[in-house]
Amino acid sequence: MEKENSFAQRQKKIYNWMAEEGINLLMLEDTETRRDQNIRWLTGHPGDALLFLSIDKIDKKSADEKADNNGKAILVAWDINLAKIYAAQSGAIISSYNDFNRKPSKAIAAVAKKFGIPVGSKIEIPSVTSYPSFLDFVGELTDFDILCRENGAASEMRRLRSIKDAEEIAIIKKAANITNELINSIEENVKSGKIKTEADAALFIETEARRQGCEGTSFDILAAGADRSYAIHAFPTWTHAPFGGQGLSILDFGVKLGGYCTDVTLTFARDLDPKQEKLVNMVEKAAKLAVSMALNGTQAKDIAAAVDSFFSKSKKKMPHGLGHGIGLQEHEYPVIRNSNENEWVLEPGMIFTIEPGLYDPLLGGCRLENDILITDTSSEILTNARIIHL
């Protein structure tokens, strides 16, 4: 038997979940106002599309055995030529958005008819659907039970995507290698004086990332010289101000390769006074503490709590979470945050950031962020961000 590709394996998980929930048709939407990376996760298509997943009415107890043969997918793409290339391996039928008057409600009604969805079946639409749009769906699908819920398919896919499969891990590792090359080049160019301003740093990253085959950066690059590093996220994200001068400068960036993101933060330190040295030293120790605790089976909130406790001994408080998952988006699950509501437990395949930081209006800011992969027996630091002393 031919081995299933990653898209088929991911779709199978959703089909089985649909069977357990008694849902016959599921719609995902990635448009200008409602972005959803789950379509790329399930098909490879980069965006601007609707995806419909359907299963026949099956016995929930035998979902694992039957969902393979009953799952069907239709990708309704704005750019059908792009879809035929990027979604070629997904097994989805590819249709043009223009065939349905460019209206999701028309498309879902046509798909329900094409797939022969039985009258009275449950059809789930995206949880972010507005109320006026919900009424459009209800009007087109009068013979069905329409679900639009917070803890539905979107929530399940967030959970599934928190654990990367082998193909995803390989792509992120490749993106991390490119990130590490950029880090080394940035350090060299700051030290040599080729990078003198925030703009120099940001434009260097943008250019080099694309030169190495990346789609671009994971998010707007944050380059803050010594006068602006006091902010968690400097505003504007970068200017033509000096970078790497006396004091603390922060550079927060990531690259996107094959849809997958990295996220790192470097701090550049030059001619620091004792208080700034202490700030840097605490952040470095906090990062080491957090990484040492990042192991299979550890509660994510326990790591964040340990860092908060460490900072509190010096009467310091970190004003943001300790980390977050990365993948097709720069912020995914799990969250590494000290809160009672955080129930995430680390598992093999999870990739997330560890990014302790401290910020002071007078001293400036220091943050150290790296990307971590949880394995069965340990953790792997994928990136080599560091405090760079000039």
C-alpha positions in Angstrom: 0.0 0.0 0.0 1.3 3.4 -0.9 2.3 5.5 2.1 0.1 8.5 2.9 1.6 11.9 2.5 1.5 14.4 5.3 -1.5 16.2 4.0 -3.5 12.9 3.9 -2.4 12.0 7.4 -3.5 15.4 8.7 -6.8 15.3 6.9 -7.4 11.8 8.4 -7.1 13.3 11.9 -9.8 15.8 11.0 -12.1 13.3 9.4 -11.9 11.1 12.5 -12.6 14.1 14.7 -15.6 15.0 12.5 -16.9 11.4 12.9 -16.6 11.6 16.6 -18.5 15.0 16.6 -21.1 13.8 14.1 -20.2 16.5 11.6 -20.7 15.6 7.9 -19.3 18.8 6.3 -16.7 21.3 7.6 -15.8 24.6 6.0 -12.5 26.5 6.5 -12.0 30.0 5.1 -8.8 31.9 4.4 -9.6 35.3 3.0 -8.5 38.9 3.5 -10.7 39.4 6.5 -10.5 35.9 8.0 -7.0 34.3 7.7 -6.7 30.6 8.5 -3.4 28.8 8.2 -5.2 25.5 8.6 -5.9 25.4 4.9 -2.2 25.4 4.2 -1.6 22.8 6.9 -4.2 20.5 5.3 -3.5 21.1 1.6 -0.3 23.1 1.0 -2.2 25.9 -0.7 -0.7 29.2 0.6 -4.0 31.2 1.0 -7.1 32.9 -0.3 -9.3 29.9 -0.5 -12.2 27.9 1.0 -11.7 24.3 2.0 -14.5 21.8 2.5 -14.0 18.5 4.2 -16.7 15.9 4.1 -17.4 12.5 5.5 -20.3 10.0 5.1 -22.4 9.3 8.1 -20.4 6.6 9.9 -20.4 4.7 13.1 -18.4 6.8 15.6 -16.9 3.6 17.2 -15.3 2.6 13.9 -14.1 6.1 12.8 -10.4 5.1 12.8 -11.1 2.3 10.4 -13.5 4.0 8.1 -12.6 7.7 7.9 -9.8 7.0 5.4 -12.2 5.8 2.7 -15.0 8.3 3.5 -13.1 11.6 3.6 -13.4 14.0 0.7 -12.0 17.5 0.2 -12.8 20.4 -2.1 -10.4 23.4 -2.3 -12.2 26.4 -3.7 -9.3 28.8 -4.6 -9.2 32.4 -5.7 -6.1 31.6 -7.8 -6.8 28.2 -9.3 -3.4 28.1 -11.1 -1.6 28.5 -7.8 -3.8 25.9 -6.1 -3.1 23.3 -8.8 0.6 23.6 -8.0 0.7 24.0 -4.2 -2.2 21.7 -3.4 -1.4 19.0 -6.0 -0.4 16.4 -3.3 -3.4 17.1 -1.0 -5.9 14.9 -2.8 -8.5 17.7 -2.8 -10.7 18.5 -5.8 -9.8 22.0 -6.9 -12.4 24.5 -8.0 -12.5 28.2 -8.8 -14.0 30.7 -6.4 -15.6 32.4 -9.4 -17.7 29.3 -10.0 -19.7 30.3 -6.9 -20.1 34.0 -7.4 -17.3 34.5 -4.9 -19.7 33.9 -2.0 -18.9 31.3 0.7 -22.6 30.7 1.4 -23.1 29.8 -2.3 -20.0 27.6 -2.3 -21.0 25.6 0.7 -24.5 25.0 -0.6 -23.1 23.7 -3.9 -20.6 21.5 -2.1 -23.3 20.0 0.2 -25.3 19.1 -2.9 -22.2 17.7 -4.7 -21.3 15.5 -1.8 -24.9 14.5 -1.2 -24.9 15.6 2.5 -28.0 14.1 4.1 -30.8 16.4 5.1 -30.5 17.3 8.8 -26.7 16.7 9.0 -24.4 18.9 11.0 -22.4 21.4 9.0 -19.7 23.4 10.8 -18.6 26.9 9.6 -15.6 28.9 10.9 -15.9 30.2 14.5 -15.0 33.7 13.4 -18.0 34.0 11.1 -19.8 37.3 11.7 -23.5 37.2 12.6 -24.7 38.7 9.2 -22.6 36.0 7.4 -24.0 33.3 9.7 -27.5 34.3 8.6 -26.4 34.0 4.9 -25.3 30.4 5.6 -28.5 29.6 7.4 -30.5 31.0 4.5 -28.6 28.8 2.0 -28.6 25.7 4.1 -32.1 25.5 5.5 -32.2 21.7 5.6 -29.1 21.4 7.8 -27.9 22.0 11.4 -25.3 24.8 11.1 -22.7 25.0 13.8 -20.6 28.0 14.5 -18.8 27.5 17.8 -15.7 28.5 19.8 -14.5 25.1 20.8 -15.1 23.3 17.5 -12.9 22.5 14.6 -10.6 25.5 14.9 -9.8 24.6 18.5 -9.1 21.0 17.6 -6.8 22.0 14.8 -4.9 24.4 17.1 -4.3 21.4 19.4 -3.2 19.1 16.6 -0.9 21.7 15.2 0.9 22.2 18.5 2.6 18.9 17.9 4.6 19.0 14.6 5.0 16.0 12.4 8.3 14.8 10.9 7.9 16.9 7.8 7.1 20.1 9.7 10.0 19.6 12.0 12.4 19.1 9.0 11.2 22.4 7.5 11.5 24.3 10.8 15.0 23.0 11.3 16.0 24.1 7.9 14.5 27.6 8.6 16.4 27.6 11.9 19.7 26.9 10.1 19.0 29.9 7.8 18.2 32.0 10.9 21.4 30.9 12.5 23.4 31.9 9.4 21.7 35.3 9.5 22.5 35.7 13.2 26.2 35.1 12.5 26.2 37.5 9.6 24.4 40.2 11.5 26.9 40.0 14.4 29.8 40.3 12.0 28.2 43.2 10.1 27.4 45.1 13.3 30.9 44.6 14.6 32.5 45.7 11.3 30.3 48.8 11.1 28.4 47.7 8.0 25.2 47.7 10.0 24.9 51.1 11.7 21.2 51.7 11.9 18.0 49.9 12.6 17.1 50.2 8.9 20.4 48.6 8.0 19.6 45.6 10.2 16.0 45.2 9.0 16.8 45.5 5.3 19.8 43.1 5.6 17.5 40.4 7.1 14.7 41.0 4.5 17.2 40.7 1.6 19.2 37.8 2.9 16.2 35.8 3.9 14.7 35.9 0.4 18.1 35.3 -1.1 18.3 32.0 0.8 14.9 30.9 -0.5 12.6 32.1 2.3 9.1 33.5 1.6 10.1 36.4 3.7 10.2 37.2 7.4 7.8 35.7 10.0 6.6 39.1 11.1 7.6 42.8 11.0 11.3 42.9 12.1 11.8 44.7 15.5 15.0 46.6 15.5 15.5 48.9 18.4 18.6 50.8 19.2 19.7 51.8 22.7 17.3 54.7 22.8 14.3 52.5 22.0 15.0 49.1 23.5 13.0 49.9 26.7 9.8 48.8 24.9 8.8 45.2 24.6 8.0 45.7 20.9 9.4 49.0 19.7 7.1 51.4 17.8 7.7 51.9 14.9 9.2 48.5 14.5 12.4 50.0 13.0 13.6 53.5 12.0 16.8 55.0 10.7 18.1 55.5 14.2 21.5 54.2 15.3 21.7 50.5 16.2 24.4 48.8 18.3 25.6 51.9 20.0 26.4 52.4 23.7 23.9 50.6 25.8 21.4 47.8 24.9 19.9 47.2 21.4 17.3 44.6 20.6 16.8 42.7 17.3 13.7 40.5 17.1 13.1 38.6 13.8 12.3 35.3 12.2 12.2 33.8 8.7 9.4 32.0 6.9 10.3 29.0 4.9 7.8 26.7 3.2 5.2 28.5 5.3 6.9 27.8 8.6 8.3 30.4 11.0 11.3 30.9 13.2 11.4 33.6 16.0 14.5 34.8 17.7 15.7 37.9 19.6 19.3 39.1 20.0 20.5 41.8 22.4 23.6 43.8 21.4 25.5 45.2 24.4 28.1 47.9 24.2 29.9 49.7 27.1 27.4 48.8 29.7 27.2 50.3 33.2 26.9 47.9 36.2 23.1 48.1 36.3 22.8 47.2 32.6 25.3 44.3 33.1 23.2 43.0 35.9 20.1 43.1 33.7 21.8 41.2 31.0 23.2 38.6 33.4 19.7 38.0 34.9 18.2 37.4 31.4 20.9 35.0 30.4 20.5 33.0 33.7 16.7 33.0 33.2 17.0 31.6 29.7 19.3 28.8 30.9 16.9 28.0 33.7 13.9 27.8 31.4 15.7 25.7 28.8 16.9 23.2 31.4 13.2 22.7 32.5 11.9 22.3 28.9 11.3 18.5 28.9 8.7 16.0 27.9 5.9 15.9 30.5 6.7 19.3 32.1 3.8 21.7 32.6 4.4 24.8 30.6 3.3 27.1 33.4 5.8 25.6 35.8 8.7 26.8 33.6 7.3 30.4 33.4 6.6 30.4 37.1 10.3 29.4 37.8 11.5 32.3 35.7 9.1 34.7 37.4 10.3 33.6 40.7 13.9 34.0 39.7 13.3 37.6 38.6 11.3 38.4 41.7 14.3 37.7 43.9 15.9 40.8 42.3 12.6 42.7 42.5 12.2 42.4 38.7 9.1 41.4 36.8 8.9 40.3 33.2 6.0 42.1 31.5 5.2 39.3 29.0 4.8 35.6 28.7 7.9 33.4 28.6 7.2 31.9 25.3 4.8 30.6 22.6 4.5 27.9 20.0 5.7 28.5 16.4 4.8 26.9 13.2 2.7 28.2 10.3 2.2 31.2 12.4 4.7 33.1 14.6 2.4 32.6 17.6 0.8 29.2 18.1 0.4 26.7 20.9 1.6 25.8 23.4 1.8 28.9 25.5 4.6 29.2 28.1 3.0 31.5 30.5 2.5 31.6 34.3 -1.2 31.4 34.7 -3.7 29.1 36.3 -5.6 28.7 33.0 -2.5 27.4 31.2 -2.9 23.7 31.1 -0.4 22.9 28.4 2.0 20.0 29.1 5.1 19.7 26.9 5.1 16.8 24.4 7.6 15.5 21.8 7.1 17.4 18.6 6.2 20.7 20.2 8.3 23.7 19.0 8.2 26.9 20.9 10.1 30.0 22.0 11.8 30.7 25.3 12.2 34.5 25.5 12.9 36.0 29.0 13.2 39.8 28.9 13.6 42.8 31.2 13.0 46.4 30.2 13.8 49.7 31.9 13.1 53.2 30.7 16.5 54.4 31.8 18.7 51.2 31.3 17.0 50.0 28.1 15.8 46.4 27.4 17.3 43.0 27.1 15.6 39.9 25.7 17.0 36.6 24.7 14.8 34.3 22.5 15.5 30.9 21.0 13.3 28.2 19.4 13.1 24.9 21.3 12.0 21.4 20.1 10.8 18.9 22.6 12.0 15.3 22.0 11.2 12.0 23.8 14.1 12.4 26.2 15.3 16.0 26.1 15.0 19.3 24.2 16.9 20.6 21.3 17.8 24.3 20.9 17.2 25.0 17.2 18.5 28.5 17.1 21.6 30.2 18.4 20.4 33.7 19.4 22.6 35.2 22.1 23.7 38.3 23.9 26.3 39.9 21.6 28.9 42.0 23.4 30.4 44.7 21.2 
